Amino acid sequence: MPSIHPVAQVLCQRRNEGSLPGARTDGYRVGLAIEGGGMRGIVSAAMINALVDCKLLHSFDAFYAFSAGALNCAYFLSGLSWYALSVYYDAGVNQAFFNIRRALKHQPVMSINYIIDVVTSVHLPPDSSRFTHHLCRRPFSRWWCLTGSSSSYCA
């Protein structure tokens, strides 16, 4: 019989008990690290949807995300995790985002500006009220490779 990883046990126990961040009695602190990597972010977006399907959003105490993972995490915390996937198969396949010809001009082939300025601001904005609600209960860190700056919220 396969054994269940101890962290998975904690997450499931928290879900089953309806435990919420800031009011836990189990003595554990569980964080979720969400990787980025341009178009590889589709993998973490799909994994986030699996966590949503398993009803594990409230089981984590902190979120740490990088680049595309930060975008995925914003949608996850907004309750719009399926939007994160659609960014990759809708917005991620047009030339405004991905254009191989930019390499000939020694420019990045992917435009993070397009995703941040157009997609997340106009077409598929995360629900900021729900996002802020979760941030006030748990720390969230992000790092945008575009600016080279990092931010920490409610740390």
Secondary structure, DSSP 8 states (H G I E B T S, - for coil): -----HHHHHHHHHHHHT--TTS--S----EEEE---GGGHHHHHHHHHHHHHTT-GGG-SEEEE-THHHHHHHHHHHT-HHHHHHHHHTGGGSTTTB-GGGGGGT--SB-HHIIIIIIIIIIS---HHHHHHHHTTS-EEEEETTTTEEEEE--
